[in-house]
């Protein structure tokens, strides 16, 4: 996984992994969530990928937009 830059300084996201049709997000509590095209929609996944690369806004986007639209979670 790649370390999330957290440019805003107050994110609950620690790391992420990007694939062709998914993004995995690891939060500061150690939980990992898998969001896929099928679970959250291609547009949302592509937006999440860009936010992850930019290092800002991913946690807010998850909280306000995709919330429970994950394919699976660990922990």
PDB file of N, CA, C and O in Angstrom, chain B, residues numbered from 101:
ATOM      1  N   UNK B 101       0.840  -1.179   0.000  1.00  0.00           N
ATOM      2  CA  UNK B 101       0.000   0.000   0.000  1.00  0.00           C
ATOM      3  C   UNK B 101       0.890   1.249   0.000  1.00  0.00           C
ATOM      4  O   UNK B 101       2.008   1.241   0.515  1.00  0.00           O
ATOM      5  N   UNK B 102       0.365   2.297  -0.582  1.00  0.00           N
ATOM      6  CA  UNK B 102       1.058   3.577  -0.602  1.00  0.00           C
ATOM      7  C   UNK B 102       0.593   4.422   0.582  1.00  0.00           C
ATOM      8  O   UNK B 102      -0.584   4.405   0.944  1.00  0.00           O
ATOM      9  N   UNK B 103       1.517   5.152   1.173  1.00  0.00           N
ATOM     10  CA  UNK B 103       1.180   6.036   2.286  1.00  0.00           C
ATOM     11  C   UNK B 103       0.380   7.231   1.778  1.00  0.00           C
ATOM     12  O   UNK B 103       0.737   7.856   0.779  1.00  0.00           O
ATOM     13  N   UNK B 104      -0.693   7.532   2.475  1.00  0.00           N
ATOM     14  CA  UNK B 104      -1.523   8.684   2.137  1.00  0.00           C
ATOM     15  C   UNK B 104      -0.828   9.941   2.645  1.00  0.00           C
ATOM     16  O   UNK B 104      -0.431   9.996   3.809  1.00  0.00           O
ATOM     17  N   UNK B 105      -0.676  10.942   1.799  1.00  0.00           N
ATOM     18  CA  UNK B 105       0.069  12.158   2.152  1.00  0.00           C
ATOM     19  C   UNK B 105      -0.598  12.970   3.250  1.00  0.00           C
ATOM     20  O   UNK B 105       0.098  13.619   4.031  1.00  0.00           O
ATOM     21  N   UNK B 106      -1.919  12.957   3.335  1.00  0.00           N
ATOM     22  CA  UNK B 106      -2.653  13.672   4.371  1.00  0.00           C
ATOM     23  C   UNK B 106      -2.262  15.147   4.431  1.00  0.00           C
ATOM     24  O   UNK B 106      -1.887  15.653   5.489  1.00  0.00           O
ATOM     25  N   UNK B 107      -2.349  15.817   3.322  1.00  0.00           N
ATOM     26  CA  UNK B 107      -1.950  17.219   3.242  1.00  0.00           C
ATOM     27  C   UNK B 107      -2.824  18.121   4.113  1.00  0.00           C
ATOM     28  O   UNK B 107      -2.372  19.182   4.542  1.00  0.00           O
ATOM     29  N   UNK B 108      -4.053  17.719   4.378  1.00  0.00           N
ATOM     30  CA  UNK B 108      -4.929  18.494   5.252  1.00  0.00           C
ATOM     31  C   UNK B 108      -4.574  18.343   6.728  1.00  0.00           C
ATOM     32  O   UNK B 108      -4.949  19.178   7.552  1.00  0.00           O
ATOM     33  N   UNK B 109      -3.850  17.277   7.059  1.00  0.00           N
ATOM     34  CA  UNK B 109      -3.360  17.070   8.409  1.00  0.00           C
ATOM     35  C   UNK B 109      -4.311  16.422   9.389  1.00  0.00           C
ATOM     36  O   UNK B 109      -3.925  16.169  10.530  1.00  0.00           O
ATOM     37  N   UNK B 110      -5.548  16.143   8.986  1.00  0.00           N
ATOM     38  CA  UNK B 110      -6.504  15.590   9.951  1.00  0.00           C
ATOM     39  C   UNK B 110      -7.287  14.403   9.398  1.00  0.00           C
ATOM     40  O   UNK B 110      -8.428  14.174   9.799  1.00  0.00           O
ATOM     41  N   UNK B 111      -6.696  13.658   8.496  1.00  0.00           N
ATOM     42  CA  UNK B 111      -7.394  12.541   7.864  1.00  0.00           C
ATOM     43  C   UNK B 111      -7.318  11.287   8.703  1.00  0.00           C
ATOM     44  O   UNK B 111      -6.350  11.072   9.433  1.00  0.00           O
ATOM     45  N   UNK B 112      -8.343  10.458   8.597  1.00  0.00           N
ATOM     46  CA  UNK B 112      -8.326   9.141   9.209  1.00  0.00           C
ATOM     47  C   UNK B 112      -7.738   8.087   8.288  1.00  0.00           C
ATOM     48  O   UNK B 112      -7.660   6.916   8.661  1.00  0.00           O
ATOM     49  N   UNK B 113      -7.319   8.487   7.075  1.00  0.00           N
ATOM     50  CA  UNK B 113      -6.738   7.566   6.099  1.00  0.00           C
ATOM     51  C   UNK B 113      -5.229   7.506   6.287  1.00  0.00           C
ATOM     52  O   UNK B 113      -4.565   8.539   6.371  1.00  0.00           O
ATOM     53  N   UNK B 114      -4.690   6.292   6.354  1.00  0.00           N
ATOM     54  CA  UNK B 114      -3.241   6.092   6.471  1.00  0.00           C
ATOM     55  C   UNK B 114      -2.594   5.673   5.161  1.00  0.00           C
ATOM     56  O   UNK B 114      -1.491   6.115   4.842  1.00  0.00           O
ATOM     57  N   UNK B 115      -3.284   4.813   4.392  1.00  0.00           N
ATOM     58  CA  UNK B 115      -2.677   4.246   3.193  1.00  0.00           C
ATOM     59  C   UNK B 115      -3.761   3.838   2.204  1.00  0.00           C
ATOM     60  O   UNK B 115      -4.943   3.767   2.540  1.00  0.00           O
ATOM     61  N   UNK B 116      -3.328   3.574   0.988  1.00  0.00           N
ATOM     62  CA  UNK B 116      -4.264   3.165  -0.060  1.00  0.00           C
ATOM     63  C   UNK B 116      -3.537   2.302  -1.077  1.00  0.00           C
ATOM     64  O   UNK B 116      -2.311   2.331  -1.187  1.00  0.00           O
ATOM     65  N   UNK B 117      -4.325   1.534  -1.815  1.00  0.00           N
ATOM     66  CA  UNK B 117      -3.814   0.729  -2.928  1.00  0.00           C
ATOM     67  C   UNK B 117      -4.803   0.871  -4.077  1.00  0.00           C
ATOM     68  O   UNK B 117      -6.008   0.677  -3.913  1.00  0.00           O
ATOM     69  N   UNK B 118      -4.270   1.210  -5.232  1.00  0.00           N
ATOM     70  CA  UNK B 118      -5.105   1.438  -6.412  1.00  0.00           C
ATOM     71  C   UNK B 118      -4.951   0.284  -7.391  1.00  0.00           C
ATOM     72  O   UNK B 118      -3.837  -0.154  -7.681  1.00  0.00           O
ATOM     73  N   UNK B 119      -6.083  -0.205  -7.898  1.00  0.00           N
ATOM     74  CA  UNK B 119      -6.103  -1.201  -8.951  1.00  0.00           C
ATOM     75  C   UNK B 119      -6.928  -0.686 -10.112  1.00  0.00           C
ATOM     76  O   UNK B 119      -7.456   0.423 -10.042  1.00  0.00           O
ATOM     77  N   UNK B 120      -7.052  -1.450 -11.164  1.00  0.00           N
ATOM     78  CA  UNK B 120      -7.768  -0.980 -12.352  1.00  0.00           C
ATOM     79  C   UNK B 120      -9.223  -0.632 -12.092  1.00  0.00           C
ATOM     80  O   UNK B 120      -9.743   0.304 -12.699  1.00  0.00           O
ATOM     81  N   UNK B 121      -9.901  -1.366 -11.199  1.00  0.00           N
ATOM     82  CA  UNK B 121     -11.314  -1.110 -10.940  1.00  0.00           C
ATOM     83  C   UNK B 121     -11.641  -1.091  -9.451  1.00  0.00           C
ATOM     84  O   UNK B 121     -12.769  -1.379  -9.050  1.00  0.00           O
ATOM     85  N   UNK B 122     -10.640  -0.747  -8.632  1.00  0.00           N
ATOM     86  CA  UNK B 122     -10.849  -0.709  -7.184  1.00  0.00           C
ATOM     87  C   UNK B 122      -9.866   0.234  -6.516  1.00  0.00           C
ATOM     88  O   UNK B 122      -8.877   0.667  -7.108  1.00  0.00           O
ATOM     89  N   UNK B 123     -10.173   0.538  -5.260  1.00  0.00           N
ATOM     90  CA  UNK B 123      -9.231   1.185  -4.359  1.00  0.00           C
ATOM     91  C   UNK B 123      -9.424   0.567  -2.981  1.00  0.00           C
ATOM     92  O   UNK B 123     -10.551   0.423  -2.507  1.00  0.00           O
ATOM     93  N   UNK B 124      -8.324   0.206  -2.347  1.00  0.00           N
ATOM     94  CA  UNK B 124      -8.336  -0.252  -0.957  1.00  0.00           C
ATOM     95  C   UNK B 124      -7.871   0.928  -0.114  1.00  0.00           C
ATOM     96  O   UNK B 124      -6.920   1.625  -0.470  1.00  0.00           O
ATOM     97  N   UNK B 125      -8.541   1.140   0.988  1.00  0.00           N
ATOM     98  CA  UNK B 125      -8.201   2.245   1.872  1.00  0.00           C
ATOM     99  C   UNK B 125      -7.968   1.705   3.276  1.00  0.00           C
ATOM    100  O   UNK B 125      -8.818   1.013   3.836  1.00  0.00           O
ATOM    101  N   UNK B 126      -6.799   2.031   3.841  1.00  0.00           N
ATOM    102  CA  UNK B 126      -6.495   1.650   5.216  1.00  0.00           C
ATOM    103  C   UNK B 126      -6.643   2.884   6.099  1.00  0.00           C
ATOM    104  O   UNK B 126      -6.058   3.933   5.828  1.00  0.00           O
ATOM    105  N   UNK B 127      -7.435   2.740   7.162  1.00  0.00           N
ATOM    106  CA  UNK B 127      -7.678   3.832   8.088  1.00  0.00           C
ATOM    107  C   UNK B 127      -6.731   3.731   9.286  1.00  0.00           C
ATOM    108  O   UNK B 127      -6.078   2.707   9.492  1.00  0.00           O
ATOM    109  N   UNK B 128      -6.670   4.793  10.058  1.00  0.00           N
ATOM    110  CA  UNK B 128      -5.724   4.862  11.170  1.00  0.00           C
ATOM    111  C   UNK B 128      -5.995   3.824  12.259  1.00  0.00           C
ATOM    112  O   UNK B 128      -5.102   3.526  13.052  1.00  0.00           O
ATOM    113  N   UNK B 129      -7.209   3.268  12.315  1.00  0.00           N
ATOM    114  CA  UNK B 129      -7.502   2.213  13.290  1.00  0.00           C
ATOM    115  C   UNK B 129      -7.079   0.831  12.797  1.00  0.00           C
ATOM    116  O   UNK B 129      -7.284  -0.166  13.488  1.00  0.00           O
ATOM    117  N   UNK B 130      -6.485   0.770  11.596  1.00  0.00           N
ATOM    118  CA  UNK B 130      -6.007  -0.489  11.034  1.00  0.00           C
ATOM    119  C   UNK B 130      -6.998  -1.188  10.130  1.00  0.00           C
ATOM    120  O   UNK B 130      -6.643  -2.166   9.472  1.00  0.00           O
ATOM    121  N   UNK B 131      -8.229  -0.712  10.080  1.00  0.00           N
ATOM    122  CA  UNK B 131      -9.221  -1.342   9.209  1.00  0.00           C
ATOM    123  C   UNK B 131      -8.919  -1.038   7.750  1.00  0.00           C
ATOM    124  O   UNK B 131      -8.424   0.039   7.419  1.00  0.00           O
ATOM    125  N   UNK B 132      -9.220  -1.991   6.886  1.00  0.00           N
ATOM    126  CA  UNK B 132      -9.008  -1.850   5.451  1.00  0.00           C
ATOM    127  C   UNK B 132     -10.336  -2.086   4.744  1.00  0.00           C
ATOM    128  O   UNK B 132     -11.008  -3.089   4.980  1.00  0.00           O
ATOM    129  N   UNK B 133     -10.703  -1.156   3.880  1.00  0.00           N
ATOM    130  CA  UNK B 133     -11.950  -1.245   3.119  1.00  0.00           C
ATOM    131  C   UNK B 133     -11.631  -1.324   1.638  1.00  0.00           C
ATOM    132  O   UNK B 133     -10.779  -0.586   1.142  1.00  0.00           O
ATOM    133  N   UNK B 134     -12.306  -2.209   0.936  1.00  0.00           N
ATOM    134  CA  UNK B 134     -12.167  -2.360  -0.505  1.00  0.00           C
ATOM    135  C   UNK B 134     -13.394  -1.759  -1.171  1.00  0.00           C
ATOM    136  O   UNK B 134     -14.520  -2.204  -0.944  1.00  0.00           O
ATOM    137  N   UNK B 135     -13.165  -0.743  -1.996  1.00  0.00           N
ATOM    138  CA  UNK B 135     -14.232  -0.126  -2.790  1.00  0.00           C
ATOM    139  C   UNK B 135     -13.990  -0.499  -4.247  1.00  0.00           C
ATOM    140  O   UNK B 135     -12.873  -0.363  -4.746  1.00  0.00           O
ATOM    141  N   UNK B 136     -15.024  -0.966  -4.927  1.00  0.00           N
ATOM    142  CA  UNK B 136     -14.886  -1.417  -6.306  1.00  0.00           C
ATOM    143  C   UNK B 136     -15.872  -0.684  -7.209  1.00  0.00           C
ATOM    144  O   UNK B 136     -16.804  -0.029  -6.743  1.00  0.00           O
ATOM    145  N   UNK B 137     -15.641  -0.814  -8.517  1.00  0.00           N
ATOM    146  CA  UNK B 137     -16.604  -0.270  -9.478  1.00  0.00           C
ATOM    147  C   UNK B 137     -18.005  -0.809  -9.183  1.00  0.00           C
ATOM    148  O   UNK B 137     -18.986  -0.067  -9.229  1.00  0.00           O
ATOM    149  N   UNK B 138     -18.087  -2.104  -8.882  1.00  0.00           N
ATOM    150  CA  UNK B 138     -19.388  -2.729  -8.649  1.00  0.00           C
ATOM    151  C   UNK B 138     -20.044  -2.231  -7.362  1.00  0.00           C
ATOM    152  O   UNK B 138     -21.267  -2.101  -7.309  1.00  0.00           O
ATOM    153  N   UNK B 139     -19.255  -1.952  -6.329  1.00  0.00           N
ATOM    154  CA  UNK B 139     -19.843  -1.564  -5.043  1.00  0.00           C
ATOM    155  C   UNK B 139     -20.141  -0.069  -4.935  1.00  0.00           C
ATOM    156  O   UNK B 139     -21.147   0.315  -4.338  1.00  0.00           O
ATOM    157  N   UNK B 140     -19.290   0.771  -5.500  1.00  0.00           N
ATOM    158  CA  UNK B 140     -19.427   2.220  -5.318  1.00  0.00           C
ATOM    159  C   UNK B 140     -19.609   2.997  -6.614  1.00  0.00           C
ATOM    160  O   UNK B 140     -19.895   4.194  -6.587  1.00  0.00           O
ATOM    161  N   UNK B 141     -19.444   2.319  -7.755  1.00  0.00           N
ATOM    162  CA  UNK B 141     -19.599   2.985  -9.047  1.00  0.00           C
ATOM    163  C   UNK B 141     -18.271   3.485  -9.598  1.00  0.00           C
ATOM    164  O   UNK B 141     -17.430   3.980  -8.848  1.00  0.00           O
ATOM    165  N   UNK B 142     -18.081   3.357 -10.912  1.00  0.00           N
ATOM    166  CA  UNK B 142     -16.816   3.755 -11.532  1.00  0.00           C
ATOM    167  C   UNK B 142     -16.449   5.222 -11.296  1.00  0.00           C
ATOM    168  O   UNK B 142     -15.287   5.533 -11.035  1.00  0.00           O
ATOM    169  N   UNK B 143     -17.415   6.112 -11.384  1.00  0.00           N
ATOM    170  CA  UNK B 143     -17.118   7.538 -11.190  1.00  0.00           C
ATOM    171  C   UNK B 143     -16.587   7.826  -9.801  1.00  0.00           C
ATOM    172  O   UNK B 143     -15.633   8.587  -9.639  1.00  0.00           O
ATOM    173  N   UNK B 144     -17.207   7.216  -8.790  1.00  0.00           N
ATOM    174  CA  UNK B 144     -16.743   7.415  -7.418  1.00  0.00           C
ATOM    175  C   UNK B 144     -15.361   6.819  -7.193  1.00  0.00           C
ATOM    176  O   UNK B 144     -14.530   7.416  -6.509  1.00  0.00           O
ATOM    177  N   UNK B 145     -15.112   5.650  -7.763  1.00  0.00           N
ATOM    178  CA  UNK B 145     -13.801   5.019  -7.598  1.00  0.00           C
ATOM    179  C   UNK B 145     -12.716   5.872  -8.252  1.00  0.00           C
ATOM    180  O   UNK B 145     -11.649   6.073  -7.671  1.00  0.00           O
ATOM    181  N   UNK B 146     -12.979   6.365  -9.436  1.00  0.00           N
ATOM    182  CA  UNK B 146     -11.980   7.209 -10.113  1.00  0.00           C
ATOM    183  C   UNK B 146     -11.731   8.502  -9.329  1.00  0.00           C
ATOM    184  O   UNK B 146     -10.599   8.983  -9.268  1.00  0.00           O
ATOM    185  N   UNK B 147     -12.780   9.060  -8.736  1.00  0.00           N
ATOM    186  CA  UNK B 147     -12.619  10.250  -7.898  1.00  0.00           C
ATOM    187  C   UNK B 147     -11.784   9.921  -6.663  1.00  0.00           C
ATOM    188  O   UNK B 147     -10.913  10.700  -6.275  1.00  0.00           O
ATOM    189  N   UNK B 148     -12.043   8.786  -6.055  1.00  0.00           N
ATOM    190  CA  UNK B 148     -11.276   8.369  -4.881  1.00  0.00           C
ATOM    191  C   UNK B 148      -9.809   8.141  -5.222  1.00  0.00           C
ATOM    192  O   UNK B 148      -8.927   8.487  -4.437  1.00  0.00           O
ATOM    193  N   UNK B 149      -9.545   7.558  -6.390  1.00  0.00           N
ATOM    194  CA  UNK B 149      -8.159   7.351  -6.818  1.00  0.00           C
ATOM    195  C   UNK B 149      -7.436   8.682  -6.927  1.00  0.00           C
ATOM    196  O   UNK B 149      -6.300   8.814  -6.473  1.00  0.00           O
ATOM    197  N   UNK B 150      -8.086   9.665  -7.525  1.00  0.00           N
ATOM    198  CA  UNK B 150      -7.459  10.972  -7.698  1.00  0.00           C
ATOM    199  C   UNK B 150      -7.224  11.657  -6.351  1.00  0.00           C
ATOM    200  O   UNK B 150      -6.167  12.248  -6.133  1.00  0.00           O
ATOM    201  N   UNK B 151      -8.187  11.582  -5.462  1.00  0.00           N
ATOM    202  CA  UNK B 151      -8.026  12.169  -4.133  1.00  0.00           C
ATOM    203  C   UNK B 151      -6.889  11.490  -3.372  1.00  0.00           C
ATOM    204  O   UNK B 151      -6.125  12.151  -2.669  1.00  0.00           O
ATOM    205  N   UNK B 152      -6.779  10.177  -3.514  1.00  0.00           N
ATOM    206  CA  UNK B 152      -5.701   9.439  -2.849  1.00  0.00           C
ATOM    207  C   UNK B 152      -4.343   9.888  -3.377  1.00  0.00           C
ATOM    208  O   UNK B 152      -3.423  10.136  -2.597  1.00  0.00           O
ATOM    209  N   UNK B 153      -4.215   9.991  -4.684  1.00  0.00           N
ATOM    210  CA  UNK B 153      -2.956  10.426  -5.291  1.00  0.00           C
ATOM    211  C   UNK B 153      -2.620  11.848  -4.873  1.00  0.00           C
ATOM    212  O   UNK B 153      -1.461  12.162  -4.605  1.00  0.00           O
ATOM    213  N   UNK B 154      -3.639  12.716  -4.815  1.00  0.00           N
ATOM    214  CA  UNK B 154      -3.428  14.110  -4.424  1.00  0.00           C
ATOM    215  C   UNK B 154      -3.111  14.254  -2.940  1.00  0.00           C
ATOM    216  O   UNK B 154      -2.497  15.238  -2.527  1.00  0.00           O
ATOM    217  N   UNK B 155      -3.528  13.273  -2.135  1.00  0.00           N
ATOM    218  CA  UNK B 155      -3.219  13.303  -0.709  1.00  0.00           C
ATOM    219  C   UNK B 155      -4.121  14.188   0.113  1.00  0.00           C
ATOM    220  O   UNK B 155      -3.755  14.589   1.218  1.00  0.00           O
ATOM    221  N   UNK B 156      -5.295  14.501  -0.403  1.00  0.00           N
ATOM    222  CA  UNK B 156      -6.212  15.363   0.342  1.00  0.00           C
ATOM    223  C   UNK B 156      -7.657  15.108  -0.080  1.00  0.00           C
ATOM    224  O   UNK B 156      -7.954  14.977  -1.268  1.00  0.00           O
ATOM    225  N   UNK B 157      -8.551  15.039   0.906  1.00  0.00           N
ATOM    226  CA  UNK B 157      -9.980  14.942   0.641  1.00  0.00           C
ATOM    227  C   UNK B 157     -10.572  13.548   0.585  1.00  0.00           C
ATOM    228  O   UNK B 157     -11.788  13.408   0.451  1.00  0.00           O
ATOM    229  N   UNK B 158      -9.753  12.514   0.682  1.00  0.00           N
ATOM    230  CA  UNK B 158     -10.273  11.149   0.539  1.00  0.00           C
ATOM    231  C   UNK B 158     -11.199  10.772   1.695  1.00  0.00           C
ATOM    232  O   UNK B 158     -12.284  10.241   1.460  1.00  0.00           O
ATOM    233  N   UNK B 159     -10.795  11.033   2.920  1.00  0.00           N
ATOM    234  CA  UNK B 159     -11.624  10.678   4.066  1.00  0.00           C
ATOM    235  C   UNK B 159     -12.972  11.397   4.010  1.00  0.00           C
ATOM    236  O   UNK B 159     -14.005  10.791   4.292  1.00  0.00           O
ATOM    237  N   UNK B 160     -12.970  12.661   3.655  1.00  0.00           N
ATOM    238  CA  UNK B 160     -14.216  13.431   3.550  1.00  0.00           C
ATOM    239  C   UNK B 160     -15.116  12.870   2.461  1.00  0.00           C
ATOM    240  O   UNK B 160     -16.328  12.762   2.650  1.00  0.00           O
ATOM    241  N   UNK B 161     -14.533  12.514   1.324  1.00  0.00           N
ATOM    242  CA  UNK B 161     -15.314  11.948   0.224  1.00  0.00           C
ATOM    243  C   UNK B 161     -15.961  10.632   0.641  1.00  0.00           C
ATOM    244  O   UNK B 161     -17.129  10.379   0.345  1.00  0.00           O
ATOM    245  N   UNK B 162     -15.191   9.802   1.330  1.00  0.00           N
ATOM    246  CA  UNK B 162     -15.735   8.530   1.804  1.00  0.00           C
ATOM    247  C   UNK B 162     -16.888   8.790   2.776  1.00  0.00           C
ATOM    248  O   UNK B 162     -17.941   8.162   2.673  1.00  0.00           O
ATOM    249  N   UNK B 163     -16.691   9.707   3.709  1.00  0.00           N
ATOM    250  CA  UNK B 163     -17.705  10.003   4.725  1.00  0.00           C
ATOM    251  C   UNK B 163     -18.991  10.569   4.139  1.00  0.00           C
ATOM    252  O   UNK B 163     -20.084  10.261   4.615  1.00  0.00           O
ATOM    253  N   UNK B 164     -18.861  11.390   3.116  1.00  0.00           N
ATOM    254  CA  UNK B 164     -20.040  12.078   2.591  1.00  0.00           C
ATOM    255  C   UNK B 164     -20.666  11.415   1.376  1.00  0.00           C
ATOM    256  O   UNK B 164     -21.849  11.623   1.107  1.00  0.00           O
ATOM    257  N   UNK B 165     -19.905  10.625   0.640  1.00  0.00           N
ATOM    258  CA  UNK B 165     -20.406  10.117  -0.635  1.00  0.00           C
ATOM    259  C   UNK B 165     -20.551   8.605  -0.685  1.00  0.00           C
ATOM    260  O   UNK B 165     -21.650   8.111  -0.935  1.00  0.00           O
ATOM    261  N   UNK B 166     -19.489   7.862  -0.458  1.00  0.00           N
ATOM    262  CA  UNK B 166     -19.577   6.405  -0.639  1.00  0.00           C
ATOM    263  C   UNK B 166     -19.915   5.645   0.647  1.00  0.00           C
ATOM    264  O   UNK B 166     -20.390   4.511   0.584  1.00  0.00           O
ATOM    265  N   UNK B 167     -19.682   6.238   1.772  1.00  0.00           N
ATOM    266  CA  UNK B 167     -20.020   5.688   3.093  1.00  0.00           C
ATOM    267  C   UNK B 167     -19.896   4.169   3.178  1.00  0.00           C
ATOM    268  O   UNK B 167     -18.795   3.645   3.350  1.00  0.00           O
ATOM    269  N   UNK B 168     -21.004   3.469   3.059  1.00  0.00           N
ATOM    270  CA  UNK B 168     -21.025   2.005   3.223  1.00  0.00           C
ATOM    271  C   UNK B 168     -21.025   1.258   1.899  1.00  0.00           C
ATOM    272  O   UNK B 168     -21.392   0.084   1.858  1.00  0.00           O
ATOM    273  N   UNK B 169     -20.627   1.902   0.835  1.00  0.00           N
ATOM    274  CA  UNK B 169     -20.613   1.262  -0.478  1.00  0.00           C
ATOM    275  C   UNK B 169     -19.323   0.502  -0.745  1.00  0.00           C
ATOM    276  O   UNK B 169     -18.790   0.551  -1.854  1.00  0.00           O
ATOM    277  N   UNK B 170     -18.826  -0.188   0.248  1.00  0.00           N
ATOM    278  CA  UNK B 170     -17.605  -0.974   0.084  1.00  0.00           C
ATOM    279  C   UNK B 170     -17.958  -2.416  -0.256  1.00  0.00           C
ATOM    280  O   UNK B 170     -19.045  -2.899   0.060  1.00  0.00           O
ATOM    281  N   UNK B 171     -17.014  -3.091  -0.907  1.00  0.00           N
ATOM    282  CA  UNK B 171     -17.214  -4.494  -1.274  1.00  0.00           C
ATOM    283  C   UNK B 171     -16.965  -5.407  -0.077  1.00  0.00           C
ATOM    284  O   UNK B 171     -17.683  -6.387   0.124  1.00  0.00           O
ATOM    285  N   UNK B 172     -15.943  -5.080   0.715  1.00  0.00           N
ATOM    286  CA  UNK B 172     -15.631  -5.817   1.933  1.00  0.00           C
ATOM    287  C   UNK B 172     -14.733  -4.977   2.823  1.00  0.00           C
ATOM    288  O   UNK B 172     -14.155  -3.978   2.393  1.00  0.00           O
ATOM    289  N   UNK B 173     -14.630  -5.404   4.073  1.00  0.00           N
ATOM    290  CA  UNK B 173     -13.706  -4.746   4.997  1.00  0.00           C
ATOM    291  C   UNK B 173     -13.033  -5.780   5.864  1.00  0.00           C
ATOM    292  O   UNK B 173     -13.573  -6.857   6.119  1.00  0.00           O
ATOM    293  N   UNK B 174     -11.839  -5.433   6.313  1.00  0.00           N
ATOM    294  CA  UNK B 174     -11.093  -6.246   7.278  1.00  0.00           C
ATOM    295  C   UNK B 174     -11.084  -5.484   8.583  1.00  0.00           C
ATOM    296  O   UNK B 174     -10.839  -4.278   8.601  1.00  0.00           O
ATOM    297  N   UNK B 175     -11.347  -6.166   9.660  1.00  0.00           N
ATOM    298  CA  UNK B 175     -11.360  -5.603  11.005  1.00  0.00           C
ATOM    299  C   UNK B 175     -12.582  -4.854  11.289  1.00  0.00           C
ATOM    300  O   UNK B 175     -12.737  -4.319  12.387  1.00  0.00           O
TER     301      UNK B 175
END
